[in-house]
Amino acid sequence: MEVEKNVQNQPHVEMSTAKPCRSCKWQTPDPTDPHRGQCTANRHAMGGVWKRWLRDVENTTCSRHEEGKLSFRDHV
C-alpha cells in the first residue's frame, strides 16, 4: 500500500486525465518542445527541489497537482 501512495505522488501517465501537468503550477514547459517539461513539486527533507522530466505534459499527472501560478516564495 505504501508503494501505491508513493507512485501517486510521482508524475505518472494517465491517459485523458482531468488534471494534466500542463495546467499545474509546478510544471515548467520545455522551450523547444511544448509537449515536454519539468516538474518541481517534489522536495527532499532539506527543502531542495527534485526535478522530474515530463515526456508528455498532456497525459501525465500526480497527486500534487495544483492549478495557478508559481509564486516567488515557492522557488526558495
PEWOBEL-V776732 format. One record per helix or strand of 2 or more residues. SS is the DSSP state (hx for helix, st for strand). FROM is the first residue (numbers start at 1). LEN is the number of residues. If there is no record, write none. Layout:
ss->SS from->FROM len->LEN
ss->SS from->FROM len->LEN
//
This chain:
ss->hx from->2 len->8
ss->st from->12 len->2
ss->hx from->21 len->3
ss->st from->27 len->3
ss->st from->37 len->3
ss->st from->52 len->3
ss->st from->60 len->2
ss->hx from->72 len->4
//
